[in-house]
Amino acid sequence: MKNIDIKRLLYTHLLCIFSIILSIFIPSVFLENFSILETHLTWLCICSVFVTAVNLLLYVVVKPSASAKRSSLSYKVTRFLKCCIYFLMSCFVFHVIFVLYGAPLIELVLETFLFAVILSTFTTVPCLCLLGPNIKAWLRVFSRNGVTSIWENSLQITTISSFLGSWFGAFPIPLDWERPWQVWPISCTLGATFGYVAGLVISPLWIYWNRKQLTYKNN
Amino acid sequence: MRLGCGAFAAGCVAVEVLGVALFLRGFFPPPVRSSSQPAPPAAPEPSAGASSSGTKLLPPLFGKVVVMLIDGLRDDFVFGSKGVKFMPYTTYLVEEGASHSFVAEAKPPTVTMPRIKALVTGSLPGFVDVVRNLNSPALLEDNVVTRATAAGKRVIFYGDETWVKLFPKHFVEYDGTTSFFVSDYTEVDDNVTRHLDKVLKRGDWDVLILHYLGLDHIGHISGPSSPLIGRKLSEMDSILMRIHTSLQSEEREALSPSLLVLCGDHGMSESGGHGAASLEEVSTALLLTSSAFSRKPGEVRPPERVQQTDLAATLAVGLGLPIPQHSVGRFLFPVMQGRAMREQLRFLHLNAVQLSRLLQASNPVYEREPGFEQFKMSERLHGNWVRLYLENNNSEVLLNLGAKVRRQYLGALKSLSRAVSSQVAQYDIYSMVLGTVVVLEVLALLLLSIPQALGAAAELEVPLSPVCSLLFYLAFLLLWAMHVVVCTSAERSRYLCSLTWPMAGGVLALVSALLCGVLSALTRTCVDGKLLRRNPTPSSWRWSELDFLTLAGTAGHVLSLGASSFIEEEHQTWYFLVSTLCLALCHESYRACFLGEDGEPRHCSSPASALQDRSVSCDVLELDQACQSPSSLDGLGGREKYMALASPWLVLGCCRLLRSLNQTGVQWAHRPDLGHWLTSSEHQAELSILSALSLLAIFALVQSRCSPLSKGALALGLLGVYCYRTATGHLLFPWQQDSKDLSSDLALGRACFCYALLSSIPVSAYIVLVTALRYHLFIWSVFSPKLLYEGMHLLVTAALCLCFTAVGRSSTKADTGRIARC
């Protein structure tokens, strides 16, 4: 049971990584002069769309949250709308936090906002898919000893590693190397992407490694 | 004997300040300065007071001087195989022309600006320079260029902008080139060369200085073995040929000969960089060419090794100027070889007098220096020689005696120059090591006594057992023996050796006492650990995220100090870490608020420990408001709770405001900021509104009935007044044995301890870092100022700790006195 779950987790994560790789290579077929550094904003949009799509697809196909009870269409629609609102809110909250961290307030608004969007894609979208628009559940997952399944455990790891990645991505900005990727927000978005990918790779391995120690309340 | 932890921390920091001071004394050797500020008059010729002709300044040796400075000209670029291959004309000059070639040794840091200073002043950069250069870029020290300008010479300069910054008003004509674009190695040199034709034709100047940057840029881009180097050297060779032929053709018309100097400011390492003290980086080429030099045909000599500082004295002598006061060099004697004996001796005497003045100013026991004795003797001989000369004595005897005096002088100059320059040239490693040892021992002591200081009693035992004292004497004896060995073996003067022996003994006793303290603390910790393992008690200490964040932030900050660009933008690190801490606090408080029951029991069960680690984070960033919020969350309700939840965001907003208020650092310092916007004249209305609003806010805060903030402030103020009245004896404390006072005293001591610990970790780490990076390119411009700031910060910390401890001590004393009276 558990091993099968871990395998499924690994496959879904590999699919997510694959979507990020696709977002790097597919646009260069259709668009001229496409490169991550020079047309960074385009790449950000495409990557966030790809990752969101794959997450939604996985949610529909795999159904990890396993809510058995049937629900009406209107309930589903309101739930979806709520999710959209939550996503937008998280984008704005991230934007505010970036500004508080020192991002320029008036210039480069679009860049900052797209960074917020991509970070929300890496963190909020999986949360919304897995937990739904439910603040209590979110707080439970992100507090100590509040995890109830390996899906939530991996969610915790990927989210934290995305945050850490973007946090570390801010470090090269004040250095005087004069590289093209030191421009705001490229190093941060790249850091977030690397963090997300690292989290996707690490979490199944970590769960596999600690499968004996991990006991969940529901299992 | 027991000691409160506040007093302990204060004592530790005070000792640490001593250690840092010792380190700084070793790291910044004091510059050699002669005592008299105005330039002393030229010393008269030692001729037993007979003639007055000796006191006047000597005429210049050369009419025109051209200094062609090529940045990064290593010695083998001219004298090695590269020189033969790419610089044919220069090689011809070296081998057959009327020239003298040398390998000039530059002192580290081998960076352009200190090297230029060494070339024109003949002195070496010291502590005072670092402090002075924080604000004023102009060179204020006595130097050749200033002297030449003062003597009415017309100086023209083309090349690196650094010169223009150093001498803003000295050149009659200049064109500065910025060395900012390292990738450009053609434009920087064309910018210099384009003026050459005009200037060489005009000839209405006395000194021409050219500074070519291209070679150094190529070195930075692709290293010393790249093919670009050869092309650049050929270009330089052709320029040298142009200047030399033009000077020669001019000389035929004018009577006085001219001098052409080709030199480098520093060398180039095998990877193309510079700044450190490797042989490739300190060896530079130096070539002096003039028609005045006589040269026997067919005579080939390997270039002599001299000091780079010697050039300043040579240039001064060549232009007929007094030698710069603080120059530690001796002038290059081969330049003088064709002159009359009397003149030669006169110049040697002038240089020796200048050096001996420097020695007298820097060394209290200068009479014992061998160079000084030699100088006195040669001066006496010189006097005899002059007397013989004036009496028109036999020329044979005169010549022999003159040669003897000259030899004497040259030997004296050599030892004098070495004695003077050894004081500034190098770091005083011995003082640095002792200072570092003191600082590290204090840090170890602080770290080892954490459990006791933050324990229930908050008191520490002072080890006075016989074993400890035995250990102390042993360590003291060993250190004393080491001190004697170091002081007797070293040929260089060291600061600690020049101290009187009780002072040095005091320092050594301090080191050994600290060692004993560390060792006893270590054994105690080990014993405690063993005891704890034998009967394990459930430890209440758990690592929370905040503890981890505080520690990691401190460690990360210390690590970031290893990179010069992080030091330049250190405020960014602080803002970033403060924002992170605020967000973490926010997370904590939200979790405690919404999941109160599920959260850790730490908040309600053990408020003391919670308070304790809060106090750590408080001390790091002094965000009292934000820190207090989570720990006191449970006891609050309604409005206070929301305030607690909002306060991290408030602090974050204030930080952001602060960040945009004043752009500082290096990279973004030019960006517009709020402070400038407000103080500019067209925004006076906004500024007045803002200040009126903030004044109103203060007024409202004070006026409002029961704001906890104003209450606290009022209470503190009233308490201060009350304490003052008590101290003068008019009032009495109403309480007898109040535990509250004791606990506040305890908390103060603990806070003191934490503060001391957290400020001494970066200092000790930074000292070790700077020692490791002492040959870094930016050691003078970035790391040393930061070191001074760190030392100052530690001093402030020590003062604060002492102040707090004194306050705590006096209040406790008053308390106990009161108890005794009752």
HADDOCK unambig.tbl for C-alpha pairs under 7 A between the chains (distance, minus, plus):
assign (segid A and resid 100 and name CA) (segid B and resid 652 and name CA) 6.21 0.50 0.50
assign (segid A and resid 100 and name CA) (segid B and resid 653 and name CA) 6.24 0.50 0.50
assign (segid A and resid 100 and name CA) (segid B and resid 656 and name CA) 5.34 0.50 0.50
assign (segid A and resid 101 and name CA) (segid B and resid 576 and name CA) 6.37 0.50 0.50
assign (segid A and resid 101 and name CA) (segid B and resid 579 and name CA) 6.10 0.50 0.50
assign (segid A and resid 101 and name CA) (segid B and resid 656 and name CA) 6.90 0.50 0.50
assign (segid A and resid 102 and name CA) (segid B and resid 656 and name CA) 6.27 0.50 0.50
assign (segid A and resid 174 and name CA) (segid B and resid 566 and name CA) 6.97 0.50 0.50
assign (segid A and resid 174 and name CA) (segid B and resid 569 and name CA) 6.55 0.50 0.50
assign (segid A and resid 175 and name CA) (segid B and resid 565 and name CA) 5.43 0.50 0.50
assign (segid A and resid 175 and name CA) (segid B and resid 566 and name CA) 6.66 0.50 0.50
assign (segid A and resid 176 and name CA) (segid B and resid 565 and name CA) 6.39 0.50 0.50
